Structure formats: C-alpha cells, structure tokens
Amino acid sequence: MGELRIKRAYEEPAPDDGCRVLVDRLWPRGVSKERAQLEEWMKDIAPSPALRTWWNHDPARLDDFAARYTAELDANDAVADIRALIGAHPVVTLVYAARDPRINHAAVLRDYLVRTA
C-alpha cells in the first residue's frame, strides 16, 4: 500500500496529494469541481445517512461512531473499489468536508484501510 492521507476539501489541492478522492456522501458546499481537483468521488464509502445524522460530529460519540462505521465498512462493497484505487497510486488523499481534522469519518476510514490492509 502506498501513502494514504486525509485533507479537507476547503484546503488548496497540492501536487503531492496524489490521487484525490472525495469520500463524503454530499458535495462540499462552495467548492467547485475545478477547485476540488478530484479524480474520484466515492459516495458509497461514506457513513450511511442514518449513522452520520446520529453522530453529528460529536466528539463524545467518536469511539462509538468509529465502531459502527467500521461495521458498515466491513459489509461495504465500495471498500474493494477504494483498495484498488489505493493499489494503483503511490499517494492517495481522502478528501472530506468536516471542520475538525481529527474528528471526522475520513480519519476513521484511513485508519480502517491501513489496519485491514
């Protein structure tokens, strides 16, 4: 596996981002497709709408959210698609819209992909 990074959609894309993949179910507000500079938009890898609504980015629920999201990922066919993409590029950046760089589903997804590689 190459290098796997995460980055907010509102940060400027950089040449060293490699393959940029949006991993949110919803498009980030105010970000044009040109500005985002994405190679893929993998909506299906994002948490389910019900899980995302329940969590509401509450730091107190992060551990429970991570466990529930991991269970969703274990049963998600999109994981194979993102693994193939990761295998095809030396650097992949998972792009997300959440405000907090530590408390977001992209961090959970990155850790899951690294742990289960």
Buried (B, 14 or more C-beta within 10 A) or exposed (E): EEEBBBBBBBEEBEEEBBBBBBBBBEBBEEBEEEEBBBBBBBEBBBBBEEBBEBBEBEEEBBEEBBEBBBEBBEEBEBBEBBBEBBEEBEBBBBBBBBEEEEBBBBBBBBBBBEEEE
